[in-house]
Amino acid sequence: MKTCLFLLLMVCPMLVVCGQSNTVTLSQDGGSNIGNVNQNGEANWATIDQNGNQNWMKAMQTSNGNRLDMNQHGTNHYGDIGQDGNGNRMIVGQYGNGNRVELNQGGNDNRLELTQDGSGNMANVMQFGEGNVLTGINGDAALQIGSGNELNVMQTGGQTAHIYQNGTGNHIYINQTN
């Protein structure tokens, strides 16, 4: 089994993990949090928790059996998350104001659970493959609560989207193709 791990703890912590059966946990407290996680291999797992303001996270997982849990608490969050492969699951929660997230899944049987709470929420979701599902955490509808909500969804293959928006300025754009 080939395993690579790079850890840089400065203003921009970065974790690069290569190989099989990898686990990454990144937790940051305070302001101006930046995280970058790159996993390559099978059966990867990443858990990310950022607290404070100005949180930014970029993560990419490739191959099969990957799962990512991401929570950002505070204001002005940004997430750019990608998964490529079969059987992936992504759980994303952003809480506070100014939330924006870009989520991409490729492959088969992917599941995405999304919750945004606060104001100024925007999510761009792209799912490619078969059996893709967009829901909220615990299987409820994907949530955007507050004002200024916008959700853009593009799904290709067998897919389902359960969405709930509450507040003012809500927009949903869904493009589903087989």
C-alpha positions as a LaTeX table, in Angstrom:
\begin{tabular}{lrrr}
\hline
Residue & $x$ (\AA) & $y$ (\AA) & $z$ (\AA) \\
\hline
Met1 & 0.00 & 0.00 & 0.00 \\
Lys2 & 1.43 & 3.36 & $-1.06$ \\
Thr3 & 0.72 & 6.21 & 1.37 \\
Cys4 & 1.76 & 9.86 & 1.08 \\
Leu5 & 0.98 & 12.48 & 3.71 \\
Phe6 & 2.03 & 16.13 & 3.57 \\
Leu7 & 1.03 & 18.48 & 6.36 \\
Leu8 & 1.73 & 22.19 & 6.13 \\
Leu9 & 0.54 & 24.21 & 9.12 \\
Met10 & 0.84 & 27.87 & 8.28 \\
Val11 & $-1.83$ & 30.28 & 7.15 \\
Cys12 & $-3.04$ & 27.67 & 4.65 \\
Pro13 & $-3.00$ & 24.14 & 6.06 \\
Met14 & $-2.88$ & 21.57 & 3.30 \\
Leu15 & $-3.29$ & 17.84 & 3.56 \\
Val16 & $-2.39$ & 15.57 & 0.64 \\
Val17 & $-3.09$ & 11.90 & 1.13 \\
Cys18 & $-2.30$ & 9.22 & $-1.50$ \\
Gly19 & $-3.07$ & 5.53 & $-1.22$ \\
Gln20 & $-5.74$ & 3.25 & 0.16 \\
Ser21 & $-7.83$ & 3.37 & 3.36 \\
Asn22 & $-6.81$ & 6.95 & 4.22 \\
Thr23 & $-8.41$ & 9.17 & 6.85 \\
Val24 & $-8.05$ & 12.95 & 7.15 \\
Thr25 & $-9.41$ & 15.09 & 9.99 \\
Leu26 & $-9.03$ & 18.87 & 9.82 \\
Ser27 & $-10.42$ & 21.16 & 12.55 \\
Gln28 & $-9.76$ & 24.90 & 12.66 \\
Asp29 & $-10.86$ & 27.57 & 15.15 \\
Gly30 & $-10.60$ & 31.36 & 14.90 \\
Gly31 & $-10.77$ & 33.71 & 11.93 \\
Ser32 & $-9.58$ & 33.46 & 8.30 \\
Asn33 & $-9.49$ & 29.65 & 8.28 \\
Ile34 & $-8.20$ & 28.04 & 5.09 \\
Gly35 & $-8.05$ & 24.32 & 4.42 \\
Asn36 & $-7.04$ & 22.25 & 1.41 \\
Val37 & $-7.48$ & 18.47 & 1.34 \\
Asn38 & $-6.51$ & 16.25 & $-1.60$ \\
Gln39 & $-7.04$ & 12.49 & $-1.39$ \\
Asn40 & $-6.22$ & 9.98 & $-4.10$ \\
Gly41 & $-7.03$ & 6.32 & $-3.72$ \\
Glu42 & $-9.79$ & 4.04 & $-2.45$ \\
Ala43 & $-11.88$ & 4.04 & 0.73 \\
Asn44 & $-10.84$ & 7.59 & 1.72 \\
Trp45 & $-12.56$ & 9.51 & 4.51 \\
Ala46 & $-12.30$ & 13.21 & 5.37 \\
Thr47 & $-13.90$ & 15.07 & 8.30 \\
Ile48 & $-13.59$ & 18.86 & 8.29 \\
Asp49 & $-14.83$ & 21.31 & 10.94 \\
Gln50 & $-14.08$ & 25.04 & 10.74 \\
Asn51 & $-15.23$ & 27.59 & 13.33 \\
Gly52 & $-14.99$ & 31.38 & 13.18 \\
Asn53 & $-15.22$ & 33.82 & 10.30 \\
Gln54 & $-13.89$ & 33.85 & 6.72 \\
Asn55 & $-13.74$ & 30.04 & 6.44 \\
Trp56 & $-12.52$ & 28.58 & 3.13 \\
Met57 & $-12.24$ & 24.90 & 2.24 \\
Lys58 & $-11.14$ & 23.10 & $-0.93$ \\
Ala59 & $-11.22$ & 19.32 & $-1.04$ \\
Met60 & $-10.92$ & 16.71 & $-3.79$ \\
Gln61 & $-11.37$ & 12.99 & $-3.46$ \\
Thr62 & $-10.88$ & 10.57 & $-6.34$ \\
Ser63 & $-11.54$ & 6.85 & $-6.74$ \\
Asn64 & $-14.10$ & 4.63 & $-4.97$ \\
Gly65 & $-15.67$ & 4.51 & $-1.52$ \\
Asn66 & $-14.91$ & 8.11 & $-0.48$ \\
Arg67 & $-16.93$ & 10.04 & 2.12 \\
Leu68 & $-16.56$ & 13.68 & 3.15 \\
Asp69 & $-18.22$ & 15.45 & 6.09 \\
Met70 & $-17.76$ & 19.24 & 6.15 \\
Asn71 & $-19.12$ & 21.77 & 8.65 \\
Gln72 & $-18.37$ & 25.48 & 8.62 \\
His73 & $-19.62$ & 27.71 & 11.46 \\
Gly74 & $-19.57$ & 31.54 & 11.52 \\
Thr75 & $-19.76$ & 33.96 & 8.59 \\
Asn76 & $-18.51$ & 34.21 & 4.99 \\
His77 & $-17.93$ & 30.51 & 4.29 \\
Tyr78 & $-16.77$ & 29.10 & 0.98 \\
Gly79 & $-16.41$ & 25.46 & 0.01 \\
Asp80 & $-15.23$ & 23.86 & $-3.23$ \\
Ile81 & $-15.62$ & 20.10 & $-2.95$ \\
Gly82 & $-15.20$ & 17.42 & $-5.62$ \\
Gln83 & $-15.55$ & 13.66 & $-5.62$ \\
Asp84 & $-14.87$ & 11.32 & $-8.53$ \\
Gly85 & $-15.64$ & 7.62 & $-8.50$ \\
Asn86 & $-18.28$ & 5.16 & $-7.32$ \\
Gly87 & $-20.17$ & 4.98 & $-4.03$ \\
Asn88 & $-19.18$ & 8.45 & $-2.77$ \\
Arg89 & $-21.15$ & 10.32 & $-0.11$ \\
Met90 & $-20.77$ & 14.00 & 0.76 \\
Ile91 & $-22.36$ & 15.76 & 3.76 \\
Val92 & $-22.03$ & 19.57 & 3.83 \\
Gly93 & $-23.33$ & 21.98 & 6.49 \\
Gln94 & $-22.68$ & 25.72 & 6.45 \\
Tyr95 & $-24.07$ & 27.90 & 9.24 \\
Gly96 & $-24.09$ & 31.71 & 9.50 \\
Asn97 & $-24.00$ & 34.40 & 6.80 \\
Gly98 & $-22.52$ & 34.66 & 3.30 \\
Asn99 & $-22.39$ & 30.92 & 2.60 \\
Arg100 & $-21.30$ & 29.68 & $-0.84$ \\
Val101 & $-20.48$ & 26.17 & $-1.91$ \\
Glu102 & $-19.49$ & 24.45 & $-5.18$ \\
Leu103 & $-20.15$ & 20.68 & $-5.08$ \\
Asn104 & $-19.25$ & 18.17 & $-7.82$ \\
Gln105 & $-19.76$ & 14.44 & $-7.82$ \\
Gly106 & $-18.94$ & 12.00 & $-10.62$ \\
Gly107 & $-19.48$ & 8.29 & $-10.92$ \\
Asn108 & $-22.26$ & 6.00 & $-9.70$ \\
Asp109 & $-24.44$ & 5.89 & $-6.59$ \\
Asn110 & $-23.29$ & 9.24 & $-5.17$ \\
Arg111 & $-25.30$ & 10.96 & $-2.43$ \\
Leu112 & $-25.08$ & 14.61 & $-1.44$ \\
Glu113 & $-26.60$ & 16.04 & 1.74 \\
Leu114 & $-26.64$ & 19.85 & 1.99 \\
Thr115 & $-27.71$ & 22.29 & 4.71 \\
Gln116 & $-27.12$ & 26.06 & 4.59 \\
Asp117 & $-28.46$ & 28.30 & 7.36 \\
Gly118 & $-28.34$ & 32.11 & 7.52 \\
Ser119 & $-28.46$ & 34.68 & 4.72 \\
Gly120 & $-26.77$ & 35.06 & 1.35 \\
Asn121 & $-26.70$ & 31.30 & 0.71 \\
Met122 & $-25.67$ & 29.98 & $-2.70$ \\
Ala123 & $-25.01$ & 26.42 & $-3.79$ \\
Asn124 & $-23.94$ & 25.04 & $-7.16$ \\
Val125 & $-24.40$ & 21.27 & $-7.33$ \\
Met126 & $-23.31$ & 19.01 & $-10.20$ \\
Gln127 & $-23.88$ & 15.27 & $-10.06$ \\
Phe128 & $-22.90$ & 12.97 & $-12.92$ \\
Gly129 & $-23.53$ & 9.24 & $-13.00$ \\
Glu130 & $-26.33$ & 6.94 & $-11.99$ \\
Gly131 & $-28.44$ & 6.93 & $-8.85$ \\
Asn132 & $-27.39$ & 10.39 & $-7.65$ \\
Val133 & $-29.45$ & 11.93 & $-4.85$ \\
Leu134 & $-29.49$ & 15.48 & $-3.47$ \\
Thr135 & $-31.08$ & 15.70 & $-0.01$ \\
Gly136 & $-30.59$ & 17.35 & 3.33 \\
Ile137 & $-28.82$ & 15.84 & 6.31 \\
Asn138 & $-30.54$ & 12.67 & 7.60 \\
Gly139 & $-32.47$ & 12.29 & 4.33 \\
Asp140 & $-34.67$ & 15.37 & 4.75 \\
Ala141 & $-34.84$ & 17.98 & 1.99 \\
Ala142 & $-31.70$ & 19.97 & 1.13 \\
Leu143 & $-32.09$ & 23.09 & 3.26 \\
Gln144 & $-31.44$ & 26.74 & 2.61 \\
Ile145 & $-32.86$ & 28.86 & 5.43 \\
Gly146 & $-32.75$ & 32.66 & 5.61 \\
Ser147 & $-32.75$ & 35.23 & 2.80 \\
Gly148 & $-31.08$ & 35.54 & $-0.59$ \\
Asn149 & $-31.01$ & 31.77 & $-1.21$ \\
Glu150 & $-29.98$ & 30.41 & $-4.61$ \\
Leu151 & $-29.54$ & 26.78 & $-5.57$ \\
Asn152 & $-28.30$ & 25.61 & $-8.97$ \\
Val153 & $-28.56$ & 21.85 & $-9.56$ \\
Met154 & $-27.37$ & 19.87 & $-12.57$ \\
Gln155 & $-27.86$ & 16.11 & $-12.46$ \\
Thr156 & $-27.09$ & 13.59 & $-15.22$ \\
Gly157 & $-28.16$ & 9.97 & $-14.92$ \\
Gly158 & $-30.72$ & 8.50 & $-12.50$ \\
Gln159 & $-31.29$ & 11.24 & $-9.94$ \\
Thr160 & $-33.51$ & 12.69 & $-7.23$ \\
Ala161 & $-33.52$ & 16.17 & $-5.71$ \\
His162 & $-35.34$ & 17.03 & $-2.44$ \\
Ile163 & $-35.06$ & 20.77 & $-1.75$ \\
Tyr164 & $-36.52$ & 23.13 & 0.87 \\
Gln165 & $-35.96$ & 26.90 & 0.94 \\
Asn166 & $-37.30$ & 29.28 & 3.60 \\
Gly167 & $-37.04$ & 33.09 & 3.64 \\
Thr168 & $-36.94$ & 35.73 & 0.89 \\
Gly169 & $-35.22$ & 35.96 & $-2.49$ \\
Asn170 & $-35.30$ & 32.19 & $-3.09$ \\
His171 & $-34.26$ & 30.80 & $-6.50$ \\
Ile172 & $-33.92$ & 27.19 & $-7.59$ \\
Tyr173 & $-32.55$ & 26.17 & $-10.99$ \\
Ile174 & $-32.66$ & 22.43 & $-11.73$ \\
Asn175 & $-31.42$ & 20.68 & $-14.87$ \\
Gln176 & $-31.90$ & 16.90 & $-14.86$ \\
Thr177 & $-31.02$ & 14.75 & $-17.90$ \\
Asn178 & $-30.69$ & 11.03 & $-18.47$ \\
\hline
\end{tabular}
